[in-house]
């Protein structure tokens, strides 16, 4: 071990997983004004390493801030 040698540590970045493939997400109304909730809802195709998602039937990749907060109980029958 020399004086000038540097130890290389593996740097792990921890990403908060906010979506999963095949999950439904809804764009915020401010992003798609004039459309109903059903028209703003899409299914996640892939979650990318940078935390963004790609969607089925919608171009580009999108970040978490473009979507409404996820409410898992929304579709549950009362």
C-alpha positions, 0 to 999 in steps of 0.5 A: 500500500503506497502513500499515493494510492487511492482506495476506490469505494463503490458509490451506490446511489439509492433511488426512491422507487415510486413506480413499477412496470404495469402500474397506472399513473395519472398526469396532473391536470396542470400538465394536460388541461381540459382532459378527464382523469381517464384521458390522463391515465397511462400505464408504466412500461418501464422504470428507468435508472434515473427515476423516470418512467416510459409509458405505453401509448405516450412518447418520451420519458417522464419524472414523478413530478408530472403525475398525481400522487399515487393513491392505492385505495382510489380504485377500491370499491367502498 
